[in-house]
Amino acid sequence: MSSQVPSKEPWRLTAAEVLPLLRTGQLTVTDYVKSLLERIQARDPVVKAWIWIEPSLILQRAKELDGLPAEQRGPLHGLPIAVKDVILTKDMPTQYNSRLYESETPVAIDANCIITLRASGALIFGKTTTTEFACSKQGDWHQNLTSNARDPKRTSGGSSSGSGAAVADCQIPVGLGTQTGGSIMRPASFNGCYGFKPTHGAISREGLAQWSPLLDTLGFFGRSIDDFVVLADAFRLKDDEVVASEPFKMKGAKIGFCKTHNWPKAGQGTIDAMSEARDILRAHGAEIEEVELPEDFAHALDWHAAVLVGEGHTSFLGQYLLDKEKLHESIVGYVDNTRQLTHRQLLDAYDNVARLRPIFDDLAKPFDLILTPSVLDEAPLGLENTGDMSMASMWTILHVPVINLTGFAGAHVQHCSAFVHTTRHDFEVPLYRHVLLRGFRGQLSGSNDLEEPVRRYLCTDERKTTRCSGPSRKELK
C-alpha cells in the first residue's frame, strides 16, 4: 500500500490530523514513521529529547500495522507515542535516568497505560529523557541532556523533559509524561506545546516509577487540544455528567482568574501572558472574575513539600540501600530526612490537603473554567536546573485536571498559561476544546487556527535555534 502525498510534511501533522489518514491508508504508518525518523535525525542532536529509540523495531511494527485490515484497526491505529523513561515498556529498556539502572535489557512487562495504548493500535516509538526517577530538578545530568525546543541555551523543564521537547519540536505528535509537582506543565509551557494533567487517579499508575502515591499522575503532551480528546477517549476518561452536545459559547461564560498566593513571585512574562489571556476572553464576551483563595491555601505548597519528603523517603529507600552513592543528593536527602519531617507533620499535610479539595471544588463550581499561571516565568537560561514548579504544585495536590495553553510569547521564548477545570469530577476535555479553540482562535497569531503559532514557530526550519550538522548521540539505523 502506498501513501497519498499529504499537503504538508507528515512530521508536521498533529495527532488529530494524522489519525484519519493512518486509519484510511491515505498515509501509511511506515511512511509516517520514516518522516518522523528523518525529523529526529535532523533535530535531536540539538534537542536531545530521546534516550532510547530503535528504528528497525519501529519500522517492523509499522509494517505490521499497515498490514492490518480496516476492521482490525484500533482508534489510535499507527499513532506514534513518545514514552517518558520512567514507564515500563516490555520491548525497550527503562532506565529512570539512574546510574542504578543502566542495563539495556528490557523488563518483560508493559505498564498498564502502555497496554491500553498498544491495544488501541498506538505505536510505542521510544523512550524520552527524564530527571532521575522523575524526582530531581537536576538537568543536564547523566542521560538527561535535553535542551529547550525553542532555544538550546534554555532548559526544557522537567521532569518530563524529553516528551515536552520532542512534541514541541515536531519529532513526535504526542508523548506521555508524569506530574508530581509541575512535571507536565513546565515542559509544556517552556517548550511551547499543550500539556494535560488529568484528575488524579483517572489513568492507572501501575508500571510507573513511584515518588508519591498521593501526587503521581500520568498525562499527555500534544500540539493541539484535539490530540488530548483522542487520547482521553482511548483511556475512557468520562465525566459523571454527560457533556452538553451544544458547543460551549464564550459569550457570557464565567471564567475565574486565580492568581494564587504564589503570584508575588510571578515574572513579567507570566504577568503579561495572563493579562493578554484575560483581554482575549473579555473580547469574546466572557465574564472574568478574580478568585480569592482562603488563607489556608497559602500553606498548600508547604504541605505539598511535606508529602514529597515523606513519600520520597518510602519510595526511594530500596534504591538508597542498593547504592546511595549512585543517587542524586536530593533523593538521598529524602531518605535521610534532612528536612527533619516528623510523622505528625506528614499526617497533618495529608489531612489539610484533603480538607482543601472539597473547598476548592465549591469555589470552582460557579465558574465554567479557571485561568491560572502554569509557571513563574519563561524558561530559565541554562540546562542545570529544570525550573520552579510552584505555580503547578497546588493544582497537583488538589487533584484537579489542568491543561497548559500555548501561544503567549515571552521576551525571549514561548510563554504560556494554564486552564484549570472547575472540579475534580470533570475528567473529559471536550469542554476545554470548545472554550480554547473558540475563545482564543485567531487572537494570538492573526490566523484562524489556535495551533498555528506553534506550527509556524516550532515546526519549520525558520528558527533562531542552530540546526545540527553532526551525528546524533544515538545510532539511527
FENNORLIN-V540760 format. One record per residue. N is the residue number from 1. RES is the residue in one small letter. SS is DSSP state (alpha for helix, beta for strand, coil for the rest). BURIAL is b if it has 9 or more other ideal C-beta (glycine too) atoms within 8 Angstrom, else e. D_CENTER is the distance of its C-alpha to the mean C-alpha in whole Angstrom. Layout:
# FENNORLIN-V540760
n = (N/N)
res = (RES/RES)
ss = (SS/SS)
burial = (BURIAL/BURIAL)
d_center = (D_CENTER/D_CENTER)
This chain:
# FENNORLIN-V540760
n = (1/2/3/4/5/6/7/8/9/10/11/12/13/14/15/16/17/18/19/20/21/22/23/24/25/26/27/28/29/30/31/32/33/34/35/36/37/38/39/40/41/42/43/44/45/46/47/48/49/50/51/52/53/54/55/56/57/58/59/60/61/62/63/64/65/66/67/68/69/70/71/72/73/74/75/76/77/78/79/80/81/82/83/84/85/86/87/88/89/90/91/92/93/94/95/96/97/98/99/100/101/102/103/104/105/106/107/108/109/110/111/112/113/114/115/116/117/118/119/120/121/122/123/124/125/126/127/128/129/130/131/132/133/134/135/136/137/138/139/140/141/142/143/144/145/146/147/148/149/150/151/152/153/154/155/156/157/158/159/160/161/162/163/164/165/166/167/168/169/170/171/172/173/174/175/176/177/178/179/180/181/182/183/184/185/186/187/188/189/190/191/192/193/194/195/196/197/198/199/200/201/202/203/204/205/206/207/208/209/210/211/212/213/214/215/216/217/218/219/220/221/222/223/224/225/226/227/228/229/230/231/232/233/234/235/236/237/238/239/240/241/242/243/244/245/246/247/248/249/250/251/252/253/254/255/256/257/258/259/260/261/262/263/264/265/266/267/268/269/270/271/272/273/274/275/276/277/278/279/280/281/282/283/284/285/286/287/288/289/290/291/292/293/294/295/296/297/298/299/300/301/302/303/304/305/306/307/308/309/310/311/312/313/314/315/316/317/318/319/320/321/322/323/324/325/326/327/328/329/330/331/332/333/334/335/336/337/338/339/340/341/342/343/344/345/346/347/348/349/350/351/352/353/354/355/356/357/358/359/360/361/362/363/364/365/366/367/368/369/370/371/372/373/374/375/376/377/378/379/380/381/382/383/384/385/386/387/388/389/390/391/392/393/394/395/396/397/398/399/400/401/402/403/404/405/406/407/408/409/410/411/412/413/414/415/416/417/418/419/420/421/422/423/424/425/426/427/428/429/430/431/432/433/434/435/436/437/438/439/440/441/442/443/444/445/446/447/448/449/450/451/452/453/454/455/456/457/458/459/460/461/462/463/464/465/466/467/468/469/470/471/472/473/474/475/476/477)
res = (m/s/s/q/v/p/s/k/e/p/w/r/l/t/a/a/e/v/l/p/l/l/r/t/g/q/l/t/v/t/d/y/v/k/s/l/l/e/r/i/q/a/r/d/p/v/v/k/a/w/i/w/i/e/p/s/l/i/l/q/r/a/k/e/l/d/g/l/p/a/e/q/r/g/p/l/h/g/l/p/i/a/v/k/d/v/i/l/t/k/d/m/p/t/q/y/n/s/r/l/y/e/s/e/t/p/v/a/i/d/a/n/c/i/i/t/l/r/a/s/g/a/l/i/f/g/k/t/t/t/t/e/f/a/c/s/k/q/g/d/w/h/q/n/l/t/s/n/a/r/d/p/k/r/t/s/g/g/s/s/s/g/s/g/a/a/v/a/d/c/q/i/p/v/g/l/g/t/q/t/g/g/s/i/m/r/p/a/s/f/n/g/c/y/g/f/k/p/t/h/g/a/i/s/r/e/g/l/a/q/w/s/p/l/l/d/t/l/g/f/f/g/r/s/i/d/d/f/v/v/l/a/d/a/f/r/l/k/d/d/e/v/v/a/s/e/p/f/k/m/k/g/a/k/i/g/f/c/k/t/h/n/w/p/k/a/g/q/g/t/i/d/a/m/s/e/a/r/d/i/l/r/a/h/g/a/e/i/e/e/v/e/l/p/e/d/f/a/h/a/l/d/w/h/a/a/v/l/v/g/e/g/h/t/s/f/l/g/q/y/l/l/d/k/e/k/l/h/e/s/i/v/g/y/v/d/n/t/r/q/l/t/h/r/q/l/l/d/a/y/d/n/v/a/r/l/r/p/i/f/d/d/l/a/k/p/f/d/l/i/l/t/p/s/v/l/d/e/a/p/l/g/l/e/n/t/g/d/m/s/m/a/s/m/w/t/i/l/h/v/p/v/i/n/l/t/g/f/a/g/a/h/v/q/h/c/s/a/f/v/h/t/t/r/h/d/f/e/v/p/l/y/r/h/v/l/l/r/g/f/r/g/q/l/s/g/s/n/d/l/e/e/p/v/r/r/y/l/c/t/d/e/r/k/t/t/r/c/s/g/p/s/r/k/e/l/k)
ss = (coil/coil/coil/coil/coil/coil/coil/coil/coil/alpha/alpha/alpha/coil/coil/alpha/alpha/alpha/alpha/alpha/alpha/alpha/alpha/alpha/alpha/coil/coil/coil/coil/alpha/alpha/alpha/alpha/alpha/alpha/alpha/alpha/alpha/alpha/alpha/alpha/alpha/alpha/alpha/alpha/alpha/alpha/alpha/coil/coil/beta/beta/beta/coil/coil/alpha/alpha/alpha/alpha/alpha/alpha/alpha/alpha/alpha/alpha/alpha/alpha/coil/coil/coil/alpha/alpha/alpha/coil/coil/coil/coil/coil/coil/coil/beta/beta/beta/beta/beta/coil/coil/beta/coil/beta/coil/coil/beta/coil/coil/coil/coil/coil/coil/coil/coil/coil/coil/coil/coil/coil/coil/coil/coil/coil/coil/coil/alpha/alpha/alpha/alpha/alpha/alpha/alpha/alpha/coil/coil/coil/beta/beta/beta/beta/beta/beta/coil/coil/coil/alpha/alpha/alpha/coil/coil/coil/beta/coil/coil/beta/coil/coil/beta/coil/coil/beta/coil/coil/coil/coil/coil/coil/beta/beta/coil/coil/coil/coil/coil/alpha/alpha/alpha/alpha/alpha/alpha/alpha/alpha/coil/coil/coil/coil/coil/beta/beta/beta/beta/beta/beta/coil/coil/coil/coil/coil/alpha/alpha/alpha/alpha/alpha/alpha/alpha/coil/coil/beta/beta/beta/beta/coil/coil/coil/coil/coil/coil/coil/coil/coil/coil/beta/coil/coil/coil/coil/coil/coil/coil/coil/beta/beta/beta/beta/beta/beta/coil/coil/alpha/alpha/alpha/alpha/alpha/alpha/alpha/alpha/alpha/alpha/coil/coil/coil/coil/coil/coil/coil/coil/coil/coil/coil/coil/coil/coil/coil/coil/coil/coil/coil/beta/beta/beta/beta/coil/coil/coil/coil/coil/alpha/alpha/alpha/coil/coil/alpha/alpha/alpha/alpha/alpha/alpha/alpha/alpha/alpha/alpha/alpha/alpha/alpha/alpha/alpha/alpha/coil/coil/coil/beta/beta/beta/beta/coil/coil/coil/coil/alpha/alpha/alpha/alpha/alpha/alpha/alpha/alpha/alpha/alpha/alpha/alpha/alpha/alpha/alpha/alpha/alpha/alpha/alpha/alpha/alpha/coil/alpha/alpha/alpha/alpha/alpha/alpha/alpha/alpha/alpha/alpha/coil/coil/alpha/alpha/alpha/alpha/alpha/alpha/alpha/alpha/coil/coil/coil/coil/coil/coil/alpha/alpha/alpha/alpha/alpha/alpha/alpha/alpha/alpha/alpha/alpha/alpha/alpha/alpha/alpha/alpha/alpha/alpha/alpha/alpha/alpha/alpha/alpha/coil/coil/coil/beta/beta/beta/beta/beta/coil/coil/coil/coil/coil/coil/coil/beta/beta/coil/coil/beta/coil/coil/coil/coil/alpha/alpha/alpha/alpha/alpha/alpha/alpha/alpha/coil/coil/coil/coil/beta/beta/beta/beta/beta/beta/beta/beta/coil/coil/coil/coil/beta/beta/beta/beta/beta/beta/beta/coil/coil/coil/coil/coil/coil/coil/coil/coil/alpha/alpha/alpha/alpha/alpha/alpha/alpha/alpha/alpha/alpha/coil/coil/coil/coil/coil/coil/coil/coil/coil/coil/coil/coil/alpha/alpha/alpha/alpha/alpha/alpha/alpha/coil/coil/coil/coil/coil/coil/coil/coil/coil/coil/coil/coil/coil/coil/coil/coil/coil/coil/coil)
burial = (e/e/b/e/e/b/e/e/e/b/b/e/b/b/b/b/b/b/b/e/b/b/b/e/b/e/b/b/b/b/b/b/b/b/b/b/b/b/b/b/b/e/b/b/b/b/b/b/b/b/b/b/b/b/b/e/e/b/b/e/b/b/b/e/b/b/e/b/e/e/e/e/b/b/e/b/b/b/b/b/b/b/b/b/b/b/b/b/b/b/e/b/b/b/b/b/b/b/e/b/e/e/e/e/e/b/e/e/e/b/b/b/b/b/b/b/b/b/e/b/b/b/b/b/b/b/b/b/b/b/b/b/b/b/b/b/b/b/b/e/b/e/e/b/b/b/b/b/b/b/b/b/e/b/b/b/b/b/b/b/b/b/b/b/b/b/b/b/b/b/b/b/b/b/b/b/b/b/b/b/b/b/b/b/b/b/b/b/b/b/b/b/b/b/b/b/b/b/b/b/e/b/b/b/b/e/b/b/b/e/b/b/e/e/b/b/b/b/b/b/b/b/b/b/b/b/b/b/b/b/b/b/b/b/b/e/b/e/b/e/e/e/e/e/e/e/e/b/e/b/e/e/b/b/b/b/b/b/b/b/e/b/e/e/e/b/b/e/b/b/b/b/b/b/e/b/b/b/e/b/b/b/e/b/e/b/e/b/b/e/b/e/b/e/e/b/b/e/e/b/b/e/b/b/e/b/b/b/b/b/b/b/b/e/b/b/b/e/b/b/e/e/e/b/e/e/b/b/e/b/b/b/b/b/b/e/b/e/e/e/b/e/e/e/b/b/e/b/b/b/e/b/b/e/b/b/b/e/b/b/b/e/e/b/e/e/b/b/b/b/b/b/b/b/b/b/b/b/b/b/e/b/b/e/b/b/b/e/b/b/b/b/b/b/b/b/b/b/b/b/b/b/b/b/b/b/b/b/e/b/e/e/b/b/b/b/b/b/b/b/b/b/b/b/e/b/b/b/b/e/b/b/b/b/b/b/b/b/b/b/b/b/e/b/b/e/e/e/e/b/b/b/b/b/b/b/b/b/b/e/e/e/e/e/b/e/e/b/e/e/e/b/e/e/e/b/e)
d_center = (34/33/31/32/30/27/28/25/24/22/19/19/18/15/15/17/19/20/20/23/25/24/25/29/29/29/27/27/24/26/26/23/22/25/23/20/22/24/21/19/23/23/20/19/22/20/17/17/14/15/17/19/20/23/24/27/25/23/26/28/25/25/29/29/26/29/32/31/33/31/32/30/27/24/21/19/22/21/17/16/12/11/11/10/13/14/14/18/19/22/23/21/21/19/20/17/18/21/25/26/24/25/26/25/27/24/25/26/23/20/18/18/15/16/19/18/16/20/22/20/21/18/18/16/17/16/14/12/13/12/14/17/16/13/15/17/16/18/17/19/21/22/19/16/18/15/16/14/14/16/19/19/21/18/15/12/10/10/10/7/9/10/7/6/10/11/9/10/14/14/15/13/12/9/7/7/5/7/8/12/12/9/7/4/6/8/7/6/9/11/11/11/9/7/4/6/7/10/14/14/16/15/14/16/15/18/18/15/16/17/17/18/19/19/15/13/10/9/6/5/4/8/11/12/12/15/12/11/14/15/13/14/17/17/16/19/17/20/21/25/26/26/24/27/28/29/26/25/27/26/30/30/27/27/24/23/22/21/22/22/24/22/23/25/23/21/22/24/21/19/22/23/20/20/24/23/21/24/26/25/24/28/29/28/30/27/29/27/28/27/26/27/26/29/30/28/25/26/26/22/21/24/23/20/21/24/22/20/23/25/22/22/25/26/23/24/27/28/26/28/31/31/31/29/30/28/25/23/26/23/23/27/27/25/28/30/29/30/29/32/30/33/32/33/31/28/30/30/26/26/28/27/24/25/27/25/23/25/27/23/23/27/26/23/26/28/25/23/20/19/18/17/15/12/13/17/17/16/15/18/21/21/19/20/18/14/15/16/13/16/15/12/14/17/14/13/17/18/16/15/12/10/9/8/11/12/16/17/19/20/23/22/18/16/15/13/14/12/14/14/16/20/20/18/20/19/16/16/15/18/19/16/17/20/20/17/19/23/22/21/22/24/24/22/23/26/25/25/21/18/16/19/18/15/18/21/19/17/18/22/24/25/23/24/22/25/25/25/29/29/28/24/24/24/26/26/28)
